[in-house]
Amino acid sequence: MPPNELRPYKANIFGLDKARRDCRFEMIKIVREVDAVAEDPKVACDPDRTWQYLSPSIFRMLLPVRAVVFRLFRHQVLIRFLARLSETSTKRGLHKKLQKKLSLRRKQLQRPRKH
């Protein structure tokens, strides 16, 4: 299998999917390395043998974890909110709650500020 390109993954769903595939390939490489050592234990202590797989700590550095997790969380919150709105029984209740929150916030904003 070809070595990893060592380029950071993009902070979108396509980059995350590529990272998932590359992680799977790295795990396959690790299994092959374990099989090679099981077949011939001298392979493990050969000083001239190069690494057959990418170190997990280096792979972790290529992931755009913060940006992707935040975006996915934001989308999940939006999806949950829209799912609640689509339910006919709770639609009126949510609408009233939103109106109540908006009117309270409007009153708070209209009050004079104390310095």
Secondary structure, DSSP 8 states (H G I E B T S, - for coil): ----------SSHHHHHHHHHHHHHHHHHHHHHHHHHHH-GGGGG-TT---SS--HHHHHHT--HHHHHHHHHHHHHHHHHHHHHH-HHHHHHHHHHHHHHHHHHHHHHHS----
